[in-house]
């Protein structure tokens, strides 16, 4: 029996004021591997690759960057890549 993981992608559209709350929710899920935040026109604003066991302290700069984006953005899309273990 071998361990394999399948990557799934989801996309959420949020207002700038809800961006930070949505990201906090996603970080706490634990299976998120990569997050891309894009503006209304589809331009990538920030990419956050996440790894297993990431410490909360390591997320502080990411939270600051996302907060700055949220202050400027009216509407953003968040692309989330998650991994799910397959037996």
N, C-alpha and C positions, 0 to 999 in steps of 0.2 A: 504494500500500500504506500503510495507516494503522496506527499503533500503538494497541492497546487493551489494557486490563488487565481481568482478571476477578477478582472478590473471592470467596474461599472462606472458609468458617467451619469451625472445628474446636473441639471441646470436650474437655478433659481433666479428670479428677477425680484429685486428688492429696491426700496427707496434708500437714499443715502442715509437717512436717519435710522433705518433698520439694519443697515449693513453690519455693524459691529456686533449687534445682538445675534444675528444669524450666524456669523462666523464663530462666535463663542459656542453656540449650540453645536455647530459642526465639529469643532475641535474636541468637544467632550464626547462625541460619538465613539472615538477611538479607532475607527476603521478608515478614516480619511487619509489618503496618501498624497493628494495634490489638490491645490485650490488655485483657480485663476479668476481674477476679478477684471471685468471688462466694462467700459463705459457704454452709453446708449448707442454709439456708432460702431461698437464692436472692437474698439482698440483696447488691447491688453494694458491694464494699469499696473498690475502686480501679479506675480506668480509666487505661490508659497508651497514649496515641496516639503512635505512632512514625513517624518520617519517614526518607526516604532519607538516608544519610550522617550519621546521628546519632552523635555522639562518645561514647566510653566515659565521659568525665567527666560528660556530661549524664545518664547513667544512675545515677550514685551516689545522688542523692536517691530515685530509684525503687527501687533495691536496699534502701535503708534502710527505706522504707515497707513494702516486701514482707517484709522480715525481721521487722518488727514484727507484721505480719499473721500470718506463719507461726508466730510464737511463741504467738499466741493461738488460732489456728484448729486444729481437729482435722481437718477435711476441707474442701477448697475445690474449686471448679470454675474452670477457666481457659478462657475463650472467646477464641479466637485468630482474627483476620481477616488473611488473607494475600492478596497480589496475585500473580497469575501472568500473565505476558505472553502475549498471544494473537497469532499471526501472521495 
